[in-house]
Amino acid sequence: MNNSMIIKTRDLHKSFKRGEETVHALNGVSLDIKQGEFLSIVGSSGSGKTTFLNIISCLDKPTTGSLLIEDLDVSDFPEKKLIKVRRDHFGFIFQYFFLIPTLTVSENIQLPLMFAGKKKSPREITALLTKIGLEKRMHHLPGQLSGGEMQRVAIARAMINDPKIIIADEPTGNLDSTNSQLIFDLFRQLNKELGVTIICATHNLDLANQSDRIVHLKDGKVLDGPVVCNV
């Protein structure tokens, strides 16, 4: 990990209407994330974790505040430009695997290549599957895999475009403790070997403590002091 900042947020606010109520999902979040950092975002449900991830990965826009990706201010970019930022910088992993059941492991992980207009050789596909320990499963369908294996496929899909940043939103939420640990071990391996920045939202403090740094959100704000996470 070097000292250059890959993401900078300044006074991010996000509000939306829910009936007659105004919900303040983020309340002035300012945060610097280093290139190559493994960062965990923790907090109770409703604390703003997913909103924060969606904004820093350009899936959503802040109501006010600024977002810089590699010193490029993308806060007011139109959607067409944001699509390019997402494709060039990010890979996404979610709690639910979102694999297409009729496609094989190999076909599922290659979907982002199709949308980006890119290609990779069979050797490169096999090398990636080998890195995540699924080279013997490449022709299997998702229904033939365990939950941990399906999440590893989702990780490979996120890595296929060689992203600089991986955004993981509760990636172990549907897994048991053994598979959850395996996923975090894989995150650490990818982080160390490839230098990819990993930003992971999780309720699991035992897993979060294995990252480089923990940021605690509560009521849309970054908290200082001891980290407490009440699910």
C-alpha positions, 0 to 999 in steps of 0.5 A: 500500500502506498500513500497516494489517495485513490478516493477522497470524499468531502462533506458528503450528504445524501437525503431522500424522501420517504413519504413526508419524512426526509431521510438523511442517509449520509450526514457530512462524511469526509474520508480519504482512502489510500491506494491499495488499502483494505478498508472495512466499513462497519455499522448497524443496519441503517447507518449509511454503509450501503449508501456510502458504498453506492456513492463512492463507486458512482452508482449513486450521486450525493445530494451535496459534497464532493467525490474524487477518484484519483483526484478526478472530481466526479461529483457532477458527472453525467451518467454517461461519464459515470459508466466509464468511471465504474468500468475503468475503476471498480469491481462489485461484490454483493451479499446476494451472488447475482449469478445467472443460473443457466451460465457456467462459472466461466461464462458468468465471470466473463459477463463484465468483459462483454459489457466493456467490449473486452476479451480475455484468453482462455488461459487468462480465464483459467488463471483467474479461476485458479487464483480463487480455487475454482479451476475444477468448477469452471464448467459447472452451473451455479446450482452445482456450487456451494454458497462459498463457491458462488461468492468466489465466482462473484469475486472472480467476476468482479476481478475480470476487468482488472479493477483498481477498487473492489466494492464489497457490500456485506459479501459474507452475509449469506455465508457461514463462519468458515466460508466467511473467513475463506472470503476474507482470506481471499480478499487479503490475498488479492489485496496483497498480491495485486494491490487492489483497493478493497472497501468492504461493508460488514456487520462482522467485527471479527472479519473487519478487524482483519482489514487495514482500517475500520471506519464506523458509521452511525446515522450517516456520520463517521464515528471516532473512538472504539468500534461497536457494531450492533446488528 
